[in-house]
């Protein structure tokens, strides 16, 4: 039998049609399975982290300050401030982790992001409450709720709601004591109505943030920008290098080209991509800050530190992307998307506090990159760049992440090179 003749030079072979190919089940199988799996997993992971924050809420750290110096009411062994503190801290619902603090300690923890809010009992609380049963009453006793908007609008709101509920219950308990006092026996109906719920609740910002801070969410969105810049930039650089070295086709609209393949090892290719990532990240970090701080006016201090931190954070993500792409090849972009984006967003603790998400996300938060980076950004933007606000941990985790990316990527590429698994491919036919 004669060998098949080569196709004519004008390439007049019969071309396949979409109608024919669509009837092939195998063509549908992989895209259908992958798209369905992605849609299902994305829905579970994203919505699973935010769908029920009230139901998942456990041990939200909130301070309680008892500065009451008044003498106990008749028949009582402790003043009202002590009674309120004992009642609040004895709460068994598990929603809040009440932390008895001095006013200075509470302010310090608000300023370092260690508590989401605080309930303050003032020094004259018992004295003012006792005066309500006499003709000397001039004002109602007041409990002060301190908020911490730097911890995010939802976290601060949850703490404020819990604290106000505790203050309202304390008011009702104190009202029962005042109503039982012999001094109120002859009180008129209006006075008795006041005494039944005697405590006013005032809300104050415990640790103020700027007006251009997105109600405490600017730290999260800025972190997201850094992660996206590292993730997208890493993939763009990886694809660009592969195209320039002849390992991938270059298609722009109807134009198609393929460069001559450059003989280069996987290890050297990875090093090339990582060095380019380090260089280009200087530009992307600078542009992120120009856009957010310079043009949009986002509230930010410690600008040199913010730039250095932003560069290192975005670079660590970019190096991780390059390492994953080098190790996993064609599916590397999908793997890195799950590592840096899909699992990172719901476990970041920036929009929904970690105390209000399922345990799976709290587990992820110990090592997921976005959580580590967001804590550092929040410390710089809202908590005066304090080390104990999480900035030290963030620096450590950035260093660990960058080191792991280098070690993992280089270990995998050197292994492939030693096994002879080169990326060299035949040149496409010319003409």
C-alpha distance (Angstrom), angle and dihedral (degrees) to the residues before:
residue distance angle dihedral
X1 . . .
X2 3.73 . .
X3 3.74 118.7 .
X4 3.78 117.8 -103.2
X5 3.76 111.5 -90.5
X6 3.81 118.1 -121.3
X7 3.78 118.2 -102.4
X8 3.78 115.5 -91.8
X9 3.76 118.1 -92.1
X10 3.78 93.5 -110.7
X11 3.83 89.4 58.4
X12 3.82 96.3 -127.2
X13 3.81 93.3 164.1
X14 3.79 117.0 139.3
X15 3.81 108.7 -93.3
X16 3.80 123.7 -141.4
X17 3.80 118.5 -108.9
X18 3.80 128.0 -137.9
X19 3.81 91.0 -124.5
X20 3.80 91.3 59.5
X21 3.79 96.1 42.9
X22 3.81 93.3 49.1
X23 3.81 88.7 64.8
X24 3.81 91.2 63.4
X25 3.84 109.6 98.5
X26 3.80 93.0 -159.7
X27 3.80 90.2 60.9
X28 3.81 89.7 59.0
X29 3.79 98.3 42.0
X30 3.83 105.4 78.9
X31 3.84 98.5 37.2
X32 3.79 91.7 45.7
X33 3.80 94.7 49.5
X34 3.81 93.7 44.5
X35 3.82 95.2 45.8
X36 3.79 92.6 47.1
X37 3.79 92.6 46.9
X38 3.80 91.8 48.3
X39 3.80 93.3 49.3
X40 3.81 91.3 48.7
X41 3.80 95.6 46.5
X42 3.80 94.0 44.3
X43 3.80 90.6 51.2
X44 3.79 92.8 49.2
X45 3.79 95.8 44.5
X46 3.80 99.7 42.8
X47 3.80 99.3 40.3
X48 3.80 92.9 36.5
X49 3.77 90.4 67.1
X50 3.81 98.5 52.0
X51 3.79 109.2 22.0
X52 3.82 97.9 93.0
X53 3.83 113.3 18.2
X54 3.81 93.5 153.5
X55 3.78 92.6 52.1
X56 3.80 93.6 46.2
X57 3.81 95.4 43.3
X58 3.81 112.3 126.1
X59 3.81 131.9 163.0
X60 3.79 100.1 -13.3
X61 3.84 103.2 -174.0
X62 3.82 110.5 -116.1
X63 3.79 127.1 163.4
X64 3.80 126.6 -133.6
X65 3.79 120.3 -160.5
X66 3.81 121.6 -163.2
X67 3.80 108.8 -166.9
X68 3.82 93.8 153.8
X69 3.81 111.9 138.0
X70 3.80 98.7 173.1
X71 3.78 125.3 121.1
X72 3.83 117.9 -105.3
X73 3.78 118.9 -90.9
X74 3.83 116.7 -102.9
X75 3.79 109.8 -70.8
X76 3.82 93.6 16.5
X77 3.82 127.7 106.4
X78 3.82 97.0 -155.8
X79 3.77 133.7 40.2
X80 3.79 122.2 -107.5
X81 3.81 94.3 -101.6
X82 3.78 90.9 59.5
X83 3.79 91.0 46.0
X84 3.80 91.6 51.3
X85 3.81 91.6 48.5
X86 3.80 93.0 49.5
X87 3.79 92.3 46.9
X88 3.79 94.3 48.5
X89 3.81 96.3 45.3
X90 3.80 90.4 47.3
X91 3.81 90.2 62.8
X92 3.80 108.7 131.4
X93 3.80 98.9 -168.7
X94 3.80 90.7 95.6
X95 3.80 93.0 -141.1
X96 3.79 93.7 117.3
X97 3.77 135.8 35.6
X98 3.81 99.2 -143.1
X99 3.79 112.2 -155.3
X100 3.85 117.7 -165.3
X101 3.80 106.2 -138.6
X102 3.76 142.6 162.8
X103 3.79 116.0 -110.8
X104 3.81 90.6 -104.3
X105 3.80 91.8 49.9
X106 3.79 91.4 48.3
X107 3.80 91.8 50.7
X108 3.79 90.8 48.8
X109 3.81 92.4 51.1
X110 3.78 91.9 46.5
X111 3.81 89.0 51.3
X112 3.81 92.1 49.8
X113 3.79 97.0 44.3
X114 3.78 95.4 -114.9
X115 3.81 95.5 125.2
X116 3.79 131.6 36.4
X117 3.78 95.3 -143.2
X118 3.79 144.7 -33.1
X119 3.80 142.8 -128.9
X120 3.81 114.4 -137.1
X121 3.82 125.3 -159.8
X122 3.84 107.5 -160.7
X123 3.81 125.6 -132.9
X124 3.83 94.4 -107.5
X125 3.79 96.4 45.3
X126 3.82 99.0 114.3
X127 3.81 93.1 38.0
X128 3.81 92.1 52.5
X129 3.80 92.4 45.7
X130 3.80 92.7 49.5
X131 3.81 90.7 51.0
X132 3.81 90.3 62.1
X133 3.81 89.5 75.5
X134 3.79 91.6 55.9
X135 3.78 136.9 59.6
X136 3.82 89.3 -105.4
X137 3.80 95.8 74.7
X138 3.80 113.0 127.9
X139 3.80 102.9 158.8
X140 3.78 143.1 10.4
X141 3.82 120.9 -103.3
X142 3.79 110.9 -101.4
X143 3.79 133.8 -147.3
X144 3.80 114.6 -159.9
X145 3.79 123.1 -142.0
X146 3.81 113.2 -155.5
X147 3.80 117.9 -157.8
X148 3.79 129.7 -158.3
X149 3.83 108.5 -152.2
X150 3.80 91.6 176.3
X151 3.80 87.5 74.4
X152 3.80 90.6 64.5
X153 3.77 131.9 -84.1
X154 3.81 95.3 -92.5
X155 3.79 95.3 45.5
X156 3.79 92.3 48.2
X157 3.81 90.2 45.5
X158 3.81 92.9 51.5
X159 3.80 91.1 49.4
X160 3.81 91.6 46.9
X161 3.79 92.1 50.8
X162 3.81 93.3 48.8
X163 3.80 91.5 46.3
X164 3.79 93.8 48.5
X165 3.79 90.9 49.3
X166 3.80 89.5 51.9
X167 3.82 90.4 49.0
X168 3.81 91.4 49.4
X169 3.80 91.8 50.9
X170 3.81 90.0 48.1
X171 3.81 89.1 52.7
X172 3.79 91.8 53.5
X173 3.82 91.8 47.8
X174 3.81 91.6 49.9
X175 3.79 89.6 46.3
X176 3.80 90.3 58.2
X177 3.81 90.2 54.4
X178 3.79 92.7 48.6
X179 3.79 92.7 47.0
X180 3.82 89.6 53.6
X181 3.81 91.6 52.9
X182 3.85 114.6 109.0
X183 3.81 88.2 -132.5
X184 3.81 91.0 69.6
X185 3.78 96.7 51.1
X186 3.80 93.2 96.8
X187 3.84 95.7 37.1
X188 3.78 118.2 128.1
X189 3.83 122.8 -116.2
X190 3.80 94.8 -95.8
X191 3.79 92.9 52.1
X192 3.79 92.1 47.2
X193 3.81 89.6 51.1
X194 3.80 90.0 55.1
X195 3.79 92.4 45.3
X196 3.81 92.3 52.4
X197 3.82 90.2 63.9
X198 3.79 103.7 16.6
X199 3.83 104.7 157.9
X200 3.80 124.4 90.9
X201 3.80 118.6 -152.3
X202 3.80 119.4 -143.4
X203 3.80 123.2 -169.9
X204 3.79 121.6 -149.0
X205 3.79 134.5 171.2
X206 3.78 105.8 -106.8
X207 3.80 96.5 -167.5
X208 3.82 111.7 18.0
X209 3.80 123.3 -146.1
X210 3.80 129.7 -168.3
X211 3.78 125.8 -82.4
X212 3.81 90.4 -117.0
X213 3.80 94.4 59.3
X214 3.78 100.4 97.2
X215 3.81 92.1 -113.6
X216 3.78 87.7 -63.0
X217 3.82 95.3 -45.2
X218 3.80 98.7 99.2
X219 3.82 90.1 88.5
X220 3.80 90.6 57.9
X221 3.79 95.5 46.7
X222 3.79 92.1 44.9
X223 3.82 89.1 52.1
X224 3.79 89.4 48.7
X225 3.81 89.0 53.6
X226 3.80 90.8 52.7
X227 3.80 92.2 49.1
X228 3.80 93.2 46.0
X229 3.81 91.4 47.3
X230 3.80 89.8 52.6
X231 3.80 94.5 42.1
X232 3.80 98.8 44.3
X233 3.78 93.3 36.4
X234 3.79 91.5 51.5
X235 3.79 92.0 51.8
X236 3.81 93.5 44.9
X237 3.81 90.4 50.8
X238 3.80 91.9 46.4
X239 3.81 93.3 50.8
X240 3.79 92.0 42.6
X241 3.80 93.3 52.7
X242 3.81 92.5 46.5
X243 3.80 89.7 51.1
X244 3.81 93.5 46.9
X245 3.82 91.7 49.0
X246 3.80 93.5 48.6
X247 3.80 98.5 -109.0
X248 3.80 94.8 114.0
X249 3.77 135.6 35.1
X250 3.77 120.4 -106.9
X251 3.80 111.9 -136.5
X252 3.80 124.5 175.3
X253 3.76 112.3 171.5
X254 3.82 107.7 -54.5
X255 3.80 93.2 -15.2
X256 3.77 119.4 98.9
X257 3.78 129.4 -177.6
X258 3.76 139.7 161.9
X259 3.74 123.2 -160.0
X260 3.79 123.6 -141.1
X261 3.77 111.3 -82.8
X262 3.79 113.6 -104.8
X263 3.83 112.9 -144.3
X264 3.78 104.4 -124.5
X265 3.80 133.9 142.5
X266 3.78 123.6 -112.7
X267 3.80 90.5 -114.3
X268 3.79 93.5 53.7
X269 3.80 90.3 46.0
X270 3.78 90.9 53.5
X271 3.79 91.9 48.1
X272 3.79 89.7 50.5
X273 3.80 91.8 51.6
X274 3.79 93.2 46.3
X275 3.81 93.9 50.1
X276 3.80 90.3 48.8
X277 3.80 89.3 48.8
X278 3.80 90.2 53.8
X279 3.79 91.0 51.1
X280 3.79 99.7 43.5
X281 3.82 92.1 45.4
X282 3.81 87.8 67.7
X283 3.80 87.9 64.2
X284 3.82 97.2 42.2
X285 3.80 93.2 48.0
X286 3.78 91.8 49.7
X287 3.80 92.2 48.9
X288 3.81 92.0 48.5
X289 3.80 90.1 55.2
X290 3.81 93.1 43.8
X291 3.80 90.4 52.4
X292 3.80 98.7 42.9
X293 3.80 102.6 34.3
X294 3.79 103.7 21.4
X295 3.81 101.9 39.1
X296 3.81 105.5 21.2
X297 3.81 94.6 36.0
X298 3.80 98.2 -130.0
X299 3.81 110.1 -177.7
X300 3.79 107.4 -106.3
X301 3.78 136.2 151.5
X302 3.81 132.1 -175.1
X303 3.81 88.6 46.5
X304 3.85 97.5 177.1
X305 3.80 89.8 50.4
X306 3.80 91.1 45.1
X307 3.81 90.8 53.5
X308 3.81 94.1 48.0
X309 3.79 91.4 46.3
X310 3.81 92.0 46.2
X311 3.80 91.6 50.3
X312 3.80 94.0 49.6
X313 3.81 92.4 44.7
X314 3.80 94.9 49.5
X315 3.81 91.4 42.6
X316 3.81 91.7 53.2
X317 3.81 89.1 54.1
X318 3.80 91.8 46.8
X319 3.80 92.4 50.4
X320 3.78 89.5 48.9
X321 3.80 90.8 52.5
X322 3.81 91.5 50.7
X323 3.79 91.9 49.1
X324 3.81 93.1 48.9
X325 3.81 92.6 46.5
X326 3.79 90.8 49.7
X327 3.80 91.8 49.6
X328 3.81 100.2 42.0
X329 3.78 102.4 29.6
X330 3.79 115.9 -163.2
X331 3.80 95.7 11.8
X332 3.81 92.5 45.3
X333 3.80 93.0 99.7
X334 3.79 90.3 54.5
X335 3.80 92.2 48.3
X336 3.80 93.2 48.6
X337 3.81 90.2 47.5
X338 3.80 89.5 58.8
X339 3.80 93.2 44.1
X340 3.80 97.8 48.2
X341 3.82 105.1 24.2
X342 3.80 116.8 15.7
X343 3.80 97.8 45.4
X344 3.79 93.8 28.4
X345 3.81 101.2 60.0
X346 3.84 100.0 57.4
X347 3.81 93.0 39.8
X348 3.81 96.6 47.4
X349 3.82 93.9 91.1
X350 3.80 89.1 -145.2
X351 3.80 100.9 111.0
X352 3.81 99.6 22.9
X353 3.83 116.5 27.9
X354 3.77 114.3 -113.2
X355 3.80 87.1 -122.5
X356 3.83 87.3 65.2
X357 3.82 100.5 48.8
X358 3.83 130.3 79.9
X359 3.79 118.2 -84.5
X360 3.80 92.8 -105.8
X361 3.80 90.6 67.0
X362 3.80 92.7 44.9
X363 3.80 87.0 55.0
X364 3.81 91.2 50.6
X365 3.80 91.0 49.1
X366 3.81 91.2 69.6
X367 3.80 91.7 71.2
X368 3.82 110.3 5.3
X369 3.83 107.6 120.3
X370 3.80 97.6 -133.7
X371 3.81 92.4 57.2
X372 3.80 92.1 50.5
X373 3.80 92.6 48.2
X374 3.81 97.1 43.5
X375 3.80 92.9 55.2
X376 3.79 90.5 56.2
X377 3.81 93.7 46.7
X378 3.80 90.4 49.2
X379 3.80 90.8 50.2
X380 3.81 91.6 52.8
X381 3.82 96.5 43.4
X382 3.80 101.6 38.6
X383 3.80 110.5 14.6
X384 3.80 104.2 48.2
X385 3.82 92.9 -102.1
X386 3.79 91.1 -72.4
X387 3.78 114.6 177.6
X388 3.81 92.2 -140.7
X389 3.82 90.6 54.1
X390 3.81 87.7 75.0
X391 3.79 100.6 -83.8
X392 3.81 94.5 115.5
X393 3.80 92.0 51.3
X394 3.79 90.5 48.0
X395 3.81 92.4 53.4
X396 3.80 90.1 49.3
X397 3.80 92.6 49.2
X398 3.81 91.9 47.7
X399 3.80 89.4 54.1
X400 3.80 91.5 46.1
X401 3.81 91.9 48.1
X402 3.80 93.9 49.0
X403 3.81 91.4 47.2
X404 3.81 92.2 49.3
X405 3.80 90.8 49.2
X406 3.80 91.5 52.8
X407 3.80 94.4 44.6
X408 3.80 95.5 44.4
X409 3.78 95.7 43.7
X410 3.79 96.0 46.0
X411 3.81 93.0 42.8
X412 3.82 91.8 53.3
X413 3.80 96.1 44.8
X414 3.81 93.1 46.3
X415 3.80 88.6 50.3
X416 3.81 91.4 51.5
X417 3.81 90.8 47.1
X418 3.81 92.9 50.3
X419 3.81 89.7 50.2
X420 3.78 90.4 52.6
X421 3.80 93.5 -115.9
X422 3.78 94.3 148.6
X423 3.78 125.3 174.1
X424 3.80 95.4 -135.8
X425 3.80 111.2 130.1
X426 3.80 131.4 -175.9
X427 3.77 116.5 -90.8
X428 3.81 114.6 -104.5
X429 3.79 113.9 -106.3
X430 3.78 115.7 -92.9
X431 3.78 127.7 -132.2
